[in-house]
Amino acid sequence: MVVHLRLFAALRERAGRDELELELPDGALVSDALAQVEDLARDLPLVLAVNREYAQPGDVLSPGDELALIPPVSGGAATAPHVAVRAEPLSLDTLAAAVRDPRAGAVVTFSGVTREVDFLDYEAYAEMAAEQIERIVAAAIARHGLCKAAAEHRVGRVERSEPSVIVAASAPHRGAAFDGAREIIDEIKRLAPIWKREEGEWVEGRSPRPDR
């Protein structure tokens, strides 16, 4: 079977294209696809996403699967709960307003901003990133008993002191709001397929390790 493999960030630049065509036997595994791109990967640990879900090496591939090669992450349209991956500037005030709730006695916000350099460039597998962030936010709401939570991440050029990622969480008490917001930003950095380039170089990250 022939499958199409999407590429992002440093891998896209190495290949000189944003998609590869792989020929695999019927019943091929994720590990078989990864073996075909070892030369492209070189020093980068990789994870394969299948149909916008992180996959394990032993997972079986099927014709028609959407494949994406995910290099280490350096960390879409709006969905519910409120998440977005967007090129436009982010507004913490707007995000905080989105989580206000009559049950909430605390609203916690977080803003991650560009520092030290003039600007950073962000690239994302936007569709998958939005879905991952939506799951992260929904899980934090359930785990910490939040009233509401929201998160947005910027792509493209982000100037110094401008936010690249923002998070807001509301809860009846401040402890839950702080814990929920902290979990959301930590999990976005761990799992969302988003990459950062600083002064022309992709920032070294870590391979996402989904819990299965």
N, C-alpha and C positions, 0 to 999 in steps of 0.2 A: 504494500500500500504506500501511497505517496502522502506525506503530511507537510504542512507549511508551519514553519517555526518563526515566530516573531522575535525580534532582537531589540534591545534597548541600551542606551547609555554607551559605556565603553565597548560593549560587544557589537553594537550597531556600527560604531566608528571603525572597529577592527575589520569587520566584514565588508564595510563600504556599502552596506544595504540594510534595510530594516526587516528583511524576511529571507529565510533559507528554505529550500525544498529538500526534504529528506526522503529517501526510499527505504522503507522498513518492511520486514516480513510480517505477514498476518500474525496477530497475537504478540507483537513486539511489546517490550516493556519500556518504561521510562528510562531505565538504565541503558537500553539499546540506543535510544535517541541521544542520550548524553554522551555515549561512547563515540558517536559520529561527529561531535563538535569539540572533542578534547583539544585538538590543535588550536581552535579558536579561543577556547577558555584559557589555555596556558596556566597562568598563576592564579586565576580566579576560581574560588569555589562556587559551584552553580546549583541552582534548584530549578526544576522544571515546573511550570504551571500548566495544568491541563483544564481547559474550560474554566479558567480564572480561579482555580483552586490549587494550592500548593500540593504537589504530588510526591509520592515516595518512589524510590528506585524500582521496587517490585510491582508497581501498579501497571496494569495492562492498558495499552493504547488501542483505540478504535478508530476506524475511518471516520473522518469528519470532525475529530477532536480539534479544538483550538489550542495550539501549543505556544508557549512563550518561555524563553530562556531568561531566567532571573539572576543577574549578577548580584553581589552583595549590595544591600540597600543602605542608603545614607539617611536615612532617618534614624471629569465626570460631572455630571450634572447632579444637582441636589437630590437626595433621597431621604427617606424617613427611617430612623431618626435623622435629624438635620446634619448632613455631611456634604462636603463638596471638595472637588479637586479642580482648581480654576486658575486661569492666567491673570485675572483681575486682582487688584489690591484687596487685602483682607481687612475686615472691620471687626475689631473685638467688641465694640459697643453693640453692633448688630447681632453678633453671636450671643452675647450675654442676654440681650432682649429675647432671643429665641428660646432660652431655657428658663425664663422667669415663670413662676408658677405660684398660685396662692398657697400651696402646701409647703413651699420652700422657705426655710429660715436662713439659708446660706446659698450664695452663688459664688463659685470659685472660677476664675479664669486664668488661662496660661497663654502667653505669647512667646514664641521662639523667634528671635530676630537675627538678622545678619549682623555680624560684628567683625571688626578688625580689617576686613577687606572692603573694597568699594562696592562689590556686588557678588552675588552667587547666581548660578544658573541651575534650575531644577528641571528634571525630566521625569515623567511618570508613565507607567502602563495605566493610563487614567481609568479605564473601565474597571480593571481589577482592583486598583487602589481604592476607588470609591466603594466597591463592594466589601473589601477588607475593612475599611474604616467604619462602614456601617455596622458590620458584625462586632467590631471592637467596642463601638459606642453602645450597642444594644447589650452586649455582655456586661459592660460596666454598670449600666443602668440596673440590670437584674441583680448583679452580685452585690452592689453597694446600696440598693434601695433608693436610687436617685429619682428625683421627680422628672428631670429631663437632662439631656446632655447633647452636645453638638461638637463638631470638629470640622475644620477646613484646612486644606493644604494648598499652597501656591505652586504653580509651575511657571517656567520661564525665568526671566531676569528679576531678581529681588535685590533692590539697592540696600546699602548699609542702613541699619536701624529700622528697616521695614520688616514686618512679620512674614515669615515663610510658613508658619503653622500656628493655628490658634485652637484652643479648646475651652469649652465652658461646661460646667456641671452645676446643677442645683439639687438640693436635698433638704430635708427637714432640719438636719444638724450639720455643723461645719465639718466634723470629722469625716462623714461619708462623702461630702462634696469634695474635700481635699483628696481623699483616697481615690475616688472615682476619676477625678481629673488627672491625677498622677498615673493611674493605670492606663487611661486612654492615650496619653502622650507617649508613655513607655512602649505600649503595644504598637502604636503607629510607627515608631522608630524601628521596632523589631520586625514587623511583618509587612508594612505597606511597600509595594514595589515602586519606590521613589528614589531617584539618584541626584546627587549634588556635584556640581563642577565648580571648582575654585581656581581662579586665575588660569583657566584653560585645562586644568587637570581634574579628572574624576576623583572625588574624595574616597579614600579607602573605607569600606564599610565592613559588614559582616553578613554571612550568608543567612537568610531567614530560616528559622527552625520551627516550623509549625508543630503544634501539639496534635498528635494523632492518637 
